Amino acid sequence: MSKRELSRDDVINLLDQFCLQLKSVNFTGVISLVGGAAIALAYNHKREFTIDIDALLPAHPEMSRIIASIATENGLEFDWINGDVEEFIPYGLNDAWNHYDEIHG
């Protein structure tokens, strides 16, 4: 399966599904987005597409299952949202994040 291009609307829809499913398993926490998806949401609404959502994902026992479920439901690769970027985020950079939105609490 090839990587599907995700529009800004796709990103919003996928994050909505993701947050609803996380809420259903009592997840509380912050998911920080970086890269193309973050740019599309916060800074440049005209950005054409991204192929994945780069994020800092807190540990939760249901995280992998939820990501896989959404991938299957939407015809996406299982890394449609991933934490691969974590190694590039300097430790202790917590004060540099901009709060953009809160989804489903």
TAJOLIN-V227946 format. One record per residue. N is the residue number from 1. SS is DSSP state (helix for helix, strand for strand, loop for the rest). D_FIRST is the distance of its C-alpha to the first C-alpha in Angstrom with 1 decimal. Layout:
N_SS_D_FIRST / N_SS_D_FIRST
//
This chain:
1_loop_0.0 / 2_loop_3.8 / 3_loop_6.6 / 4_loop_8.6 / 5_loop_12.3 / 6_strand_14.6 / 7_loop_18.1 / 8_helix_21.2 / 9_helix_21.4 / 10_helix_17.8 / 11_helix_18.9 / 12_helix_22.1 / 13_helix_20.7 / 14_helix_18.3 / 15_helix_21.2 / 16_helix_23.4 / 17_helix_21.4 / 18_helix_21.1 / 19_helix_24.8 / 20_helix_25.9 / 21_helix_24.2 / 22_helix_25.7 / 23_helix_29.0 / 24_helix_28.9 / 25_loop_29.0 / 26_loop_31.8 / 27_loop_29.9 / 28_loop_32.1 / 29_loop_31.3 / 30_loop_30.0 / 31_loop_26.5 / 32_strand_26.8 / 33_strand_24.3 / 34_strand_24.2 / 35_helix_22.4 / 36_helix_20.9 / 37_helix_20.7 / 38_helix_24.3 / 39_helix_25.4 / 40_helix_24.0 / 41_helix_25.8 / 42_helix_29.0 / 43_loop_29.9 / 44_loop_28.3 / 45_loop_27.3 / 46_loop_26.5 / 47_loop_23.7 / 48_loop_21.0 / 49_loop_17.8 / 50_strand_16.2 / 51_loop_12.6 / 52_loop_13.8 / 53_strand_17.1 / 54_strand_19.2 / 55_strand_21.9 / 56_strand_24.6 / 57_loop_24.0 / 58_loop_27.1 / 59_loop_27.0 / 60_loop_27.0 / 61_loop_26.5 / 62_loop_24.1 / 63_helix_21.9 / 64_helix_19.0 / 65_helix_19.2 / 66_helix_19.3 / 67_helix_16.3 / 68_helix_14.2 / 69_helix_15.9 / 70_helix_15.2 / 71_helix_11.4 / 72_helix_11.5 / 73_helix_14.0 / 74_helix_12.3 / 75_loop_8.7 / 76_loop_7.9 / 77_loop_7.0 / 78_loop_10.2 / 79_loop_11.8 / 80_loop_12.0 / 81_strand_15.7 / 82_strand_17.0 / 83_loop_20.4 / 84_helix_19.7 / 85_helix_22.2 / 86_helix_25.0 / 87_helix_26.2 / 88_helix_27.0 / 89_loop_29.1 / 90_loop_32.7 / 91_loop_34.3 / 92_loop_36.7 / 93_loop_35.2 / 94_helix_35.6 / 95_helix_38.1 / 96_helix_35.9 / 97_loop_33.4 / 98_loop_33.9 / 99_loop_33.6 / 100_loop_31.7 / 101_loop_31.2 / 102_loop_31.6 / 103_loop_29.2 / 104_loop_30.6 / 105_loop_33.2
//
